[in-house]
């Protein structure tokens, strides 16, 4: 079940100004930027302090705490009527149980019920968990530039891929050392979650309406006679990003008129593409020598068509 991010964009921006000008509400945070982040997440109900005035920024985050943080940040819920997934070693009455259920039912796989809830989460594990949380809210365009890390050999499993994506999203600082096997602290996790919320607010989008609001600006039709006498018709379109495609479905004939029926295919689910206009082209051979050739869309995004007479 897909969810939009719980944190309100307006609240994030309001916090950026209000908290920067005030003294930290947490006595153990002296850095102004960190204080703003901690207070913003507290106001949004995403991450609380320890006691009345402590945030414990240097304390390591456990698996259970990390799962709860991601569930809070992205508003993950369990569908009504769904039974708990039984695991003998997991305490379904514990404070963290509902968060695990919400995470699992939203497709998060980085942490499972068989993992120790009290084990410290590493920085690379949290990066993967965070990206999974982001992906529950929608598909977002990003570049595919490879980012080099000085300690790249220390990464394990598929975590490097998640960190590359977060780096391209500018949610983490690219390059240098990432320290993938170090436990992630509460402040480090808070900063990444805050950056993720700002990224979603800036880029926008939701998985349930991904692609809406992105129109094909124009579909043109040109024709040309080949050396063998056949007529070749070509459709050209400007598409929102490289994930979209142009496809000819059929050609209908009515007297001297040929209607080329086409579709705009949408990006593959789960993939990320740079947000750049991309030119697409597709061709087909026509039967006979029609006096008029037009394009008609039969599926996908809406775009303008441009009829061309055969010359």
C-alpha positions as CSV (number, residue, x, y, z in Angstrom):
1,X,0.0,0.0,0.0
2,X,1.6,3.3,-1.1
3,X,1.6,6.3,1.2
4,X,2.4,9.9,0.7
5,X,5.1,11.3,3.0
6,X,3.7,12.2,6.4
7,X,5.9,15.2,6.9
8,X,4.2,18.4,5.7
9,X,6.4,20.4,3.3
10,X,5.1,23.7,4.7
11,X,6.2,22.6,8.2
12,X,9.6,21.7,6.9
13,X,10.1,25.2,5.4
14,X,8.6,26.9,8.4
15,X,11.0,25.0,10.6
16,X,13.9,26.1,8.5
17,X,13.3,29.7,9.4
18,X,11.7,29.5,12.9
19,X,14.2,27.1,14.4
20,X,17.3,28.7,12.9
21,X,16.6,31.9,14.8
22,X,15.9,30.3,18.1
23,X,18.0,28.6,20.7
24,X,18.0,24.8,20.6
25,X,15.3,23.0,22.5
26,X,17.8,20.2,23.1
27,X,20.6,21.0,25.5
28,X,22.9,18.4,23.9
29,X,22.8,19.9,20.4
30,X,25.0,22.9,19.8
31,X,25.2,23.0,16.0
32,X,22.5,25.3,14.7
33,X,21.7,23.2,11.6
34,X,21.4,20.0,13.6
35,X,19.2,21.8,16.1
36,X,16.9,22.9,13.3
37,X,16.7,19.3,11.9
38,X,16.0,17.7,15.3
39,X,13.3,20.2,16.2
40,X,11.6,20.0,12.8
41,X,11.4,16.2,13.0
42,X,10.0,16.5,16.5
43,X,7.4,19.0,15.4
44,X,6.4,16.7,12.6
45,X,6.1,13.7,15.0
46,X,8.8,11.9,13.1
47,X,11.5,11.6,15.7
48,X,11.3,12.5,19.4
49,X,14.0,13.4,21.9
50,X,15.2,11.4,24.9
51,X,13.6,12.8,28.0
52,X,12.5,16.4,28.3
53,X,15.5,18.3,26.7
54,X,17.9,15.7,25.3
55,X,18.2,14.4,21.8
56,X,21.1,12.0,22.3
57,X,22.6,12.8,18.9
58,X,25.6,10.5,19.3
59,X,23.6,7.4,20.5
60,X,23.5,4.6,17.9
61,X,20.2,3.7,16.4
62,X,18.8,0.1,16.8
63,X,17.0,-1.8,14.1
64,X,13.6,-1.3,15.9
65,X,14.2,2.4,16.3
66,X,15.2,2.7,12.6
67,X,12.1,0.9,11.4
68,X,9.9,3.2,13.6
69,X,11.7,6.3,12.2
70,X,11.0,5.3,8.6
71,X,7.4,4.4,9.3
72,X,6.9,7.8,11.0
73,X,8.6,9.7,8.3
74,X,6.7,8.3,5.4
75,X,3.4,7.6,7.1
76,X,3.4,3.9,6.4
77,X,0.3,2.0,7.6
78,X,-1.0,-1.6,7.6
79,X,-4.1,-2.2,5.5
80,X,-7.2,-2.7,7.8
81,X,-7.9,-6.4,8.4
82,X,-4.4,-7.6,7.5
83,X,-3.2,-10.2,10.0
84,X,0.2,-10.0,11.6
85,X,2.9,-12.0,9.9
86,X,3.8,-14.7,12.5
87,X,7.5,-15.1,13.5
88,X,8.1,-17.2,16.6
89,X,11.0,-15.1,17.9
90,X,9.2,-11.8,17.3
91,X,7.3,-10.1,20.1
92,X,4.0,-9.0,18.6
93,X,3.1,-7.1,21.8
94,X,6.2,-4.9,21.8
95,X,6.1,-1.2,21.1
96,X,7.9,-1.6,17.8
97,X,5.6,-4.4,16.5
98,X,3.1,-2.1,14.6
99,X,6.0,-0.4,12.9
100,X,7.4,-3.7,11.7
101,X,4.0,-4.7,10.4
102,X,3.6,-1.4,8.5
103,X,7.1,-1.6,7.0
104,X,6.6,-5.2,5.9
105,X,3.2,-4.6,4.3
106,X,4.6,-1.7,2.4
107,X,7.3,-3.9,0.8
108,X,10.3,-2.9,3.0
109,X,12.8,-5.7,3.1
110,X,16.0,-4.3,4.6
111,X,14.9,-5.2,8.1
112,X,12.8,-8.3,8.9
113,X,11.3,-9.8,12.0
114,X,14.0,-12.4,12.2
115,X,16.7,-9.7,12.7
116,X,17.6,-8.7,16.3
117,X,15.5,-5.6,17.2
118,X,18.2,-4.4,19.6
119,X,21.1,-4.8,17.1
120,X,22.7,-1.5,16.0
121,X,21.9,-0.6,12.5
122,X,24.8,0.2,10.2
123,X,25.0,3.3,8.0
124,X,24.7,1.2,4.8
125,X,21.7,-0.6,6.1
126,X,20.0,2.6,7.0
127,X,20.6,4.0,3.6
128,X,18.9,1.0,2.0
129,X,16.0,1.3,4.5
130,X,15.6,5.0,3.8
131,X,15.5,4.5,0.0
132,X,12.8,1.8,0.5
133,X,10.8,4.3,2.5
134,X,11.2,7.0,-0.2
135,X,10.1,4.5,-2.8
136,X,6.8,3.9,-1.0
137,X,5.8,7.5,-1.8
138,X,6.4,7.5,-5.5
139,X,8.9,7.5,-8.4
140,X,11.4,10.3,-8.6
141,X,13.7,11.4,-11.5
142,X,17.4,11.3,-10.7
143,X,20.6,11.2,-12.6
144,X,22.7,8.0,-12.9
145,X,26.2,9.5,-12.3
146,X,28.5,7.0,-10.5
147,X,29.8,8.3,-7.2
148,X,33.1,7.0,-5.9
149,X,33.7,6.5,-2.2
150,X,37.1,6.0,-0.6
151,X,35.9,3.1,1.4
152,X,33.8,1.5,-1.4
153,X,35.3,-2.0,-0.7
154,X,33.7,-2.0,2.7
155,X,30.1,-2.0,1.3
156,X,28.2,-5.3,1.3
157,X,25.3,-6.7,-0.6
158,X,23.1,-4.3,-2.6
159,X,23.7,-1.4,-0.2
160,X,26.1,0.4,-2.5
161,X,23.3,0.7,-5.1
162,X,21.0,2.4,-2.6
163,X,23.8,4.8,-1.5
164,X,24.5,5.7,-5.2
165,X,20.8,6.6,-5.7
166,X,20.7,8.7,-2.5
167,X,23.9,10.4,-3.5
168,X,22.4,11.3,-6.9
169,X,19.3,12.6,-5.1
170,X,21.7,14.7,-3.0
171,X,20.2,13.2,0.2
172,X,23.7,12.1,1.2
173,X,26.9,14.0,0.5
174,X,28.7,12.3,-2.4
175,X,32.3,11.2,-2.3
176,X,34.8,10.8,0.5
177,X,34.3,8.1,3.1
178,X,30.9,6.8,3.9
179,X,31.8,4.4,6.8
180,X,29.2,1.8,5.7
181,X,29.9,-0.6,8.6
182,X,29.7,2.0,11.4
183,X,26.5,2.2,13.4
184,X,24.4,5.1,12.4
185,X,23.7,7.6,15.1
186,X,20.4,9.3,15.9
187,X,21.7,12.7,14.5
188,X,23.0,11.1,11.3
189,X,19.7,9.3,10.7
190,X,17.8,12.4,11.5
191,X,19.7,14.4,8.9
192,X,19.2,11.8,6.2
193,X,15.5,11.6,6.9
194,X,15.2,15.4,6.9
195,X,17.0,15.6,3.6
196,X,14.7,12.9,2.1
197,X,11.6,14.8,3.2
198,X,13.0,18.0,1.5
199,X,13.8,16.0,-1.6
200,X,10.3,14.6,-1.9
201,X,8.8,18.1,-1.3
202,X,11.1,19.6,-4.0
203,X,10.6,17.0,-6.6
204,X,7.0,16.0,-5.8
205,X,5.1,13.0,-7.1
206,X,3.3,10.0,-5.9
207,X,3.5,6.4,-7.2
208,X,-0.3,6.3,-7.8
209,X,-0.2,9.3,-10.1
210,X,3.3,9.1,-11.4
211,X,3.4,10.5,-14.9
212,X,0.4,12.7,-14.5
213,X,1.0,16.3,-15.4
214,X,3.7,15.4,-17.8
215,X,2.5,15.9,-21.4
216,X,3.9,15.0,-24.7
217,X,4.4,18.4,-26.3
218,X,3.9,17.3,-30.0
219,X,3.6,14.3,-32.2
220,X,4.4,15.0,-35.8
221,X,4.0,12.8,-38.9
222,X,6.3,12.8,-42.0
223,X,6.2,10.6,-45.0
224,X,8.8,9.8,-47.7
225,X,8.9,7.5,-50.7
226,X,11.6,4.9,-50.6
227,X,13.7,3.8,-53.6
228,X,11.5,0.7,-54.0
229,X,8.4,2.8,-54.2
230,X,7.1,2.1,-50.7
231,X,5.8,4.9,-48.5
232,X,7.5,5.2,-45.1
233,X,5.7,7.2,-42.4
234,X,7.6,8.4,-39.3
235,X,6.2,9.7,-36.0
236,X,8.3,12.0,-33.9
237,X,7.5,13.1,-30.3
238,X,9.1,15.0,-27.4
239,X,8.6,12.9,-24.3
240,X,8.9,14.0,-20.6
241,X,11.9,11.7,-19.9
242,X,13.8,8.7,-21.4
243,X,11.5,6.3,-19.6
244,X,8.6,7.1,-21.9
245,X,8.3,5.4,-25.3
246,X,6.5,5.9,-28.6
247,X,4.8,2.9,-30.2
248,X,2.7,2.4,-33.4
249,X,-0.3,0.2,-32.7
250,X,-2.0,0.0,-36.1
251,X,-2.7,1.7,-39.4
252,X,-6.3,2.2,-40.5
253,X,-7.2,3.0,-44.2
254,X,-10.3,4.9,-45.3
255,X,-10.2,5.8,-49.0
256,X,-7.1,7.8,-49.6
257,X,-6.6,8.5,-45.9
258,X,-4.2,6.5,-43.6
259,X,-4.6,6.9,-39.9
260,X,-1.6,5.8,-37.8
261,X,-2.7,4.8,-34.4
262,X,0.0,5.1,-31.7
263,X,0.5,4.9,-28.0
264,X,2.8,6.7,-25.5
265,X,4.2,4.0,-23.2
266,X,4.9,5.0,-19.5
267,X,8.2,4.5,-17.6
268,X,8.8,1.1,-16.0
269,X,7.7,1.0,-12.4
270,X,10.5,1.3,-9.9
271,X,13.0,2.9,-12.4
272,X,14.4,6.4,-12.1
273,X,15.1,8.6,-15.1
274,X,16.7,12.0,-15.6
275,X,14.1,14.7,-15.9
276,X,15.0,15.8,-19.4
277,X,12.8,16.1,-22.6
278,X,13.7,13.2,-24.9
279,X,13.0,13.0,-28.6
280,X,11.5,9.7,-29.8
281,X,10.9,8.4,-33.3
282,X,9.2,5.4,-34.8
283,X,8.4,4.4,-38.4
284,X,6.2,2.1,-40.4
285,X,5.5,1.4,-44.1
286,X,2.1,2.2,-45.5
287,X,0.0,0.2,-47.9
288,X,-0.4,1.9,-51.3
289,X,0.0,5.7,-51.8
290,X,-2.5,7.5,-49.5
291,X,-3.2,11.1,-50.2
292,X,-3.4,12.0,-46.5
293,X,-1.6,10.6,-43.5
294,X,-2.6,11.5,-39.9
295,X,-1.7,10.3,-36.4
296,X,-4.2,9.3,-33.8
297,X,-3.4,8.5,-30.2
298,X,-5.0,5.3,-28.8
299,X,-3.2,5.0,-25.4
300,X,-0.8,6.6,-22.9
301,X,-0.2,10.3,-22.2
302,X,-2.1,13.0,-24.2
303,X,-0.2,14.8,-26.9
304,X,-1.0,16.9,-29.9
305,X,-1.0,15.3,-33.3
306,X,0.1,16.9,-36.5
307,X,-1.4,15.6,-39.8
308,X,0.7,15.7,-42.9
309,X,-0.3,15.3,-46.5
310,X,1.8,12.9,-48.6
311,X,3.7,14.8,-51.2
